[in-house]
Structures are given as structure tokens and as C-alpha cells.
């Protein structure tokens, strides 16, 4: 045999030398949950190793992560139920939990890049990403709320706005309002292909943001579809998105590959809470080597074409490296 591929696998240094995919800490974005209070760091039962922080503890977490080389953080507020209503009015409060957290982080750790979430569900008494009227998710009426929410976050100091709602036209509506108000340099990372997935369960438990009635299948994508993701990506780019995102990641590696190969903008993938929880649970049962499974899963996402990966494993991976 003239060709023996095993020759390139015979030593760890050679394997590293010819590796086609290299995952760096800079590729990772760490999602963080936070809530009202002081001195709070409570573990989320369905997401071992992930916590809800009060703002003071959130600052400590970000400071520690920066020392590990992590530089970008996705922020998810846990809103008290008494502040939720049908129009998500608390999302527009410049003194609300999320704007205050952004302001504190920017004043104490200005080098941290902050990605914020734009959707009604954390603030809505209905638990939906859009405005519910007579049992229907109203697309166009939701756009004004989402745009104003994005503006509040930009005014607080957000670096990247992440519309996760899957309403038609929301990227364009947000971009227009941000530009009108002078926030030309605030980026948009669109949740472009966000599928109606069962893998979001632990996240919704963490935020208490599950729908009170029905499901999200009229606006999140059908898991059976892939060409539709390309339509969504093309529309988001036309409307001004700076990044495209696929969510979830592991069950949608083909979608990541398609979008990254067809479009020139950076592609992110969200390694979601259910994907994280499965590996953690299997590790706790002794069924998998958790750290090795983590590295393999994250590498597969990068190999599929993701430039950036949002993952609850981000800090653990940074500590391992």
C-alpha cells in the first residue's frame, strides 16, 4: 500500500499538526443568567454547573471568565413574575434588571463584549416571544416592542443585539431604529434558524419562561425543514444582520454547514441547554466521560462550519485548556 492514512495518526504531535478543525476559547460565547438581589449564586438543577447570579455575582463571574480568555457573554435576565404582563412592558424599562446589569458590567469590566437577548418571552405573562392577541401571535405588532427593547439595551451599552423571537422582519425593524437613534455600531446577531426544539427545556426552567398556552411552532422553525433556513438567512442579511445563528446546534449540524457554506457573514451556533444537560447527566451516571464528550461535541459544531459557539460549556472548556 502506497497510501497509509494511519501514518498521520501515529503520534499526538502529528495529529495536532494535521488537525483540520481547531477550537479556540475565542470561538466561545458564555450564556449567563441573572436575577434581582445581592450575593446570589444559585445552581440551576437541570443545568449542573450553571447558576443564576445577582448582578454583583455576575460581575465576579465575568471577571473570572475574562482571566480564562473568554471575552463575550450572552445575558439572560430572570424577571420576577409580578413584573410580567401581556405587552412585556418591563423590557422597555431603562431602569429594569437587564439595562442595569449591562451598565454595571460596562462600568466595571468594559473589555467584556455583551450580547443581549431580544424577545418578549422572559417579560411576557403569556410566555411567548411575540404579542398574543386572541390566541394568535401577532407578528407586525410585535416588531415595535422588539425594536424598542433593542434600543433600551443599546442605550445601556450592549455591544451586540440578539433577536431570538423569529418574527418576520424583526432584524430590519431593529436595525432601522438603532440607526435612527445613532447606534450604527451596535451589531445584530440574528437567531436566523431557530427551530421549535425540545432541547430548550432546561433554559425555560432557568428563566421560568415557558409558554402558558400552546407552543412556539407558528414562529420557530419546523425541525423537518432545511431549505427554509436558507430563506431566513438571506432575509436576515438583507435586513442588516451582522451574524447569523443556528439554534440548537448538535441536532442541526447540517443547517450550520449549509448556511456557513452559502453566506459570507460569520455564523454562530447555540449549543443549547438540553444538549448541555444530556452530557452532564450521562457523566453523572458514569455513562460518558463528560469532559471528553464536551470537547467532541464542541469540535463537531466548529467542524460543521460555526465561527462562534454559544455554549454553557464555555467556562469549563476554557478551564480545561
N, C-alpha and C positions, 0 to 999 in steps of 0.2 A: 504494500500500500504506500503510494507516494504522499497521500494526504492523511494525516492523523490529527484530527482536531484536539485530541487529548493532550498533545504536546503543549498547547497553550493553556492547559489547566493544571500542569504538573506541580506548580508552586504558587503560593499565595501572592508573591510579588508579581509574577507573570499574570496571574488572574486580575490583579489590580491594574496592571499596565494595559491590558486589552479590554478592560471593562467598558461596555458601551453606554451604560447608564450610571451616573454618579449623583447621588442625593446629597445636597449640602444643607446645612442648617438655614442658610439664607433663602432656601426654597420654601420654608415653612412659615405658616401664619398660625398663631396660637389663639383659639377662641377662649374668651374669658366671660364668666357670669358674675354679675354683681347686684347688690341689693342695698336697701337703706339700712342704716345702723352704724355702729362703731365696734371695731375689734372682732368682726365676724369672719370666720373661715370655716364653713360647714360643708362637709363632703356630701356629694350627690350620690345617693345609694346605688342608682343604676349606672353610675359612671365612676367606678373606683379611681381615686387619684385626682378627680376633678372637683372643684369647690365653688360655692357661692361666696363671694367676698364682699365685705363692706368696702367703701371707697378707699379708706386708709390701708386696708389689707391688699386691695387691688394694686395700689401704688407699690407696695412691697413686692408683690408677685412680679410686676413688670420690671422693677429694678433688678430682681434676681435673674429673670429671664434675659435681660439685656447683657448681663455678665456672661451668660452662656452662649451669646451670639444671636439669640432671637431678637428680631427688631420690629416685627409687625404683629399687631394684635387685633382680633375681631371682638368687638364689645357687644354683649347681650344683657340688657337690663332685666331684672326680675321685678316687675311692677306689682305693688300691693293691689289686691282685688278692689279695695274701696276707691281706687283712682281710675278704674277701668269703666268705660262707657261705650256706647254704640259707635261713636264717631272718633274714638281714640284721642280725645282732646288732650290728654296728658302728654302725648307725643309732641305736641306743639308748645308745651310749656318751657320757656327758656330757662326756668329755674328747676326743671324736673331732674330726675335721677340721672338720666343719660347725659344731658348737657353739662351737669355739674361734674360728673366723672371725667368727661372729656377735658373740661377746663382744668381740673386738678392735675390730671396726668400731663397735660401740655405745660403746666407751670412747673411741675416737679421733675418730669422726665421728658423734656421736649424732643429728645432724639428718637423717641418711640413713634412709630407710624401707626395711626389709629384708623381702623376700618370699622364703620358703623353700619348697623342694620336698619333698613327702611322697609317696614311692613307694619300693618295695623295690629297683627295678632297679639304681640306682647301687651298692648294697651287696650285691646278691644274686649268688651264684655261678651261678645259673640265668639271670640277666639278665632276669627277668620282674618286673612291677610287683606281683605277688602271690605268695603262698606256693605252691610247686609240690609236690604230693604225688601220686606215681604218675602223673606226666604231666598232672595236672589242676591248674588254678589255683583254689585253694580260697578262695572269697570271704570267708566269715564268719571263718575262722581268721586271715585277713589283717588284718581290722579292728582286732584288738587290737594287732598290731605297728604298724600305721599310727598308731593313736591314741597309743601310747607314743612313737613317733618325733616326732609333732607336739608332744607335751608337752616332750620334751627340747629341741626348737627354741624353744618358747615360754619355757622356763626360761632359755635362753641369751640371750633378748632379741629374738626375731623379732617383727616388727610384724604380718605377715600370713602365714598358713599356706596353702600351695598344694597341696592334694591332687591329684596328677596321675595317679592309679592307675586310675581308672574302676571301682573295686569298688563294688557296690551297698551303700548305707548308710554309706559312709565319712564323709560330711560330718557326719551325726548322731552317729556314734560319736566323732569327734574333738571336736565341739562339747561333748558331754556331759562328756568327760574334762577338757577345758580349763576348763569352768565349775566342775566339781567341785574342781579344783585352784586356783581363784581367778583364772584367766586370762580373765576375762569380756571384757576389752578387746582381746584378740588376735583379729584378723579372720581370716576364711576366704575365700580366693579359690578357688573350686572350678573345676577343669578339667571343665566341665559337658559340653560336646560335644567330646570329644577323639576324633578319627577315626583309624582304622587307616590311616595315610598313609605313602606312600613318601618324603614330603618331610622325614622326620626323620633321614635318613641321616647327614648331617654332624654332627648333635648326638650321635648314638650313637657316631660315631667319636671325637668330642671327649672323651666320658666312658668309652669302651670299655664300653658298657652294652647292647649288642645281645643279644637272646635267644640262649642257647646251643642251645636246641632249640625247634622250632615257631615260631609268630608270636604276635602280640597280638590276633588277631581275635576271640577269645572274650570279650574285655573292652573293647577300644576299639571305637568305633562304625563301622558299615559305611558307607563313603562314598556308597552309594546311597540312604541314608535321611535324611530331614529332619524328619518328624513326631516321630520318636523323640527328636530333640534337645529338643523342647518338653516331652516327658515327663521327660527328665533334668533340665531346668531347673526344672520345677515341684517335683520331688522335692528338689533341692538347696536351693531356697528354703524348703520345709517343714522341712528338716533344719537350717537355720540359716546357709546361705551368705550372705555379705555382698556378694560379687561373683560373677558368672558369667563363664566364659571359653569361647571357641570356639577350637579349635586343629585344624589350621592356619587361616590367615586368608584368603589370596588365593583359594584354591580353594573357600572356604566363605563367601563374602560373603553369599549368600542366607540362610545359617544365622544369621550375625551380625544381619542385618536382621530376620529373624523373631523372634529372641529379644529383641532390643532394643525392638521394637515391642510385644511382648506382656507383658514383665515390667518392673517398676519399678526393680529394683536395677541398679547400674552393670554394664555389660558390657565385658569385656576380650576382646581377640583376640590370638593369638600368631602373629606374622609369623615363621615358623619357619626353621630353619637351611637347608633346601633352597630355600626361596623367596629367602633372602638369597644363597645360593651361586649360584643361577642368574643373578641380576642381576650379581653380581661377576664371574662367568666370562664373561658376554656383554660386559661392559665391558672386561675384559682382552683379549678377542678383537677389540675395536673394533666390535662389532656393535650396541651400545647406548651411549647416554650414561648412565653409571651414576648420577651424582647426580640427573639428571632422572628416571630410572626409579625411583629410590628415593622421591623426593617424590611421584611419581604413584601408586606402589604404596601408600605410607602414607596418602595422601589418600583413596584408594579404600576403604581399611579404615575410616577415620573416617567417610566418606560413607555407608558401609553401615550405620553405627549404633554402632560401637565407641566407648565413652567412653575406654578406655585401650588402648594397644597395646604389647605386649611385642615388642621388635624389636632385632636385632643392629645395625640401622642407627641406633639411638638417639643414640649419641655423634656419629656422622658428621652426622646431621641437626642436632643441637644446634650443632655447629661451623659448619655451613653457614648457620644462621640468625643 
